Amino acid sequence: MAASLSFYRRLGLEFPAGAEQDPHAEATVAGGIRLMWDTHASLQSFDPDYQPGPPSGGWAFLCSDPAEVDSSYADLVAAGHPPVKAPWDAPWGQRYAQVRDPDGNVVDLFAWSKSSE
């Protein structure tokens, strides 16, 4: 839990102080959507047959500009998170990068290129 919350705090999500010691944590994002994290033990407490699945695609985080894509990517990789794809200029008009979160999910970082806005 601590590693996941640390990763997502670097991307701007807010969690209550001490949440890393809890079996459940959540952050509210735009539109009132709640993103939730639970430990495996917490999930198994109400679903004894729960088995974690393989990592998959995750979320995409909109950065303020292409420079923030580069700096966020560099910060996460320097903190030990595995890179997937270094920042690049995507043909659809965005600066894009990908890293893995502590659970192995791919997280996208993107911003609209100045010429595409």
Secondary structure, DSSP 8 states (H G I E B T S, - for coil): -HHHHHHHHHTT----TTGGGSSEEEEE-GGG-EEEEE-HHHHHHH-TT-------EEEEEE-SSHHHHHHHHHHHHHTT--EEEEEEE-TTSEEEEEEE-TTS-EEEEEEE-GGG-
